[in-house]
C-alpha cells in the first residue's frame, strides 16, 4: 500500500489529521494575537481569546477521535495471520466495516463453510441458526441440561472467529474416550457460558467476545422446539435426527415439516437483522432439517418476504439421503415455497462444476447424486446463477468458501449497492475487495 493510499476515501483518519492541523493553525493565530496586544480587555481581545480556545478544542477532538479510530482498526486486526503494514491493516479493516449487511439463515456445516468466505469481505454478517438439533453431543446437552442445542451455533461462531488457529482447534476438539466420549469442547464451553449468563442469547454474545467474532450469531428462537415431519404415507416422525433415518428405513419422502410448539417466538435481534439486510442468504444446508426449521417460523419467513434485500438461495451440490433423494434444483425451490409461500427467493446460486468419478463413487453408493439444474422448471422471476463452486481438497464434495463468497459478493455489487447513492463508498470498497481477492487467486 503506497503513501497515497492514505488519501483513499472512508479511512476516517484523514479528517482528524486535517482537523488537528486546522486546530493548531487557529490556536497559533489566536495566541499570537493575544500576546501581541496590550493588556486592554476589549471586544477584540475576547475574540482572540475565543479563537485560541477554539483551536485547543479542535486539537483535543482530533487527537481523541483519531486515536480511537486507529485503535478500533488495530484491535480487530491484532489477530491477523498475515504480516501487514499499519496502512494495509487500516484500509482492510475499514473495508470490512463498510461491507454489505449480510444475513445467512440455516444450520449445519454448509452454513459455517460459507461464513468463512463471507467474513473476508464484510464484518456486517448475521447468522440465524436453527435450534431444532436433537442428535449427537448437542442432543445430549439438550437433554441433560435443558439448554438449546449448541452444535450449529458453535460451528458458526468458530467460522466467524478472528482468533488464533489453536483456539479454533480447541473449540472443535471432540473427546475420544471417558465419560465425555463424543462430546465437543466448544459445546461444553457454551454450556458453561450458558450457566453463568442470563439466557442462551447472552451466552452466545459472551462467547462471541471471547472468540473475537466478526459479525453476530443468533439462535432463531430461544424456545425449546422439536422438529416433526409428516411423511408421504401420512406417518409422523418426531426429532430432527430421526427424520432422515426413518425416510431411508421406510423408503418414504417428506411431505412437510412442522415445529412443536407450532409458532415459537423468533428472536427480535434476528428479525431486526433481516429488516436491515442488503442480502439474505438461505442455505447451503440440509433442506428439511437445517434450512426450513428456520423459515417455517412465520415471523422469520414474513420478514424475509417483506424485505427489499436481495434474497439468495444457495443450493446443495449433492442430494441428501432421506431428505432430498432424487431432487433437482426446482424441487428444492418448490419445497421452500410450499412451506413458506412465494416471494422468499429471487436468486438461486447453484453449482455446475465437475465432480470426478473418484470423489463421486462413495456418494453414489449412498444413493446421492449431483443436484441437476433444471432451468426449464424454475419460475422466470427467479434468476439462476451457476458457477463452479466445488472444493475437493479434503476428499469430500463441498462448497468452496472462496468461490461461493465471491459469487455472492459480485451479486451484491451488481444488484444491491448501485440502487442507493448513499452507498457509493460501500460500493467502492467492495469492488476493491473483490479485485484484491482476484489478484490473490492469480
Secondary structure, DSSP 8 states (H G I E B T S, - for coil): --GGGGGSTT-SSHHHHHHHHHHHHHHHHHHHHHHHS-S--SHHHHHHHHHHHHHHHHHHHHHHHHHHHHHHHHHHHTT-SS---HHHHHHHHHHHHTS--EEEEE-HHHHHHHHHHHTTT-S-EEEEE-----SHHHHHHHHHH-----HHHHHHHHHHB-S-HHHHHHHT-B--SSTTTT-BHHHHHHHHHHHTSSSHHHHHHHHHHHTTBSSEEEESBSS--EEEEEETTS-EEESHHHHHHHHHHHT--EEEEEEESTT--B-HHHHHHHHT-SEEEE-SS-IIIIIHHHHTSHHHHHHHHH--SEEEEE--SB--TTTSTT--HHHHHHHHHHHH-SSS-SEEEEE-----HHHHHHHHHTT--B----GGGS-TTSEEEEE--EE-TTSS-EE-HHHHHHHHHHHHHHHTGGG-GGGHHHHHHHHHHHHHHHHHH-
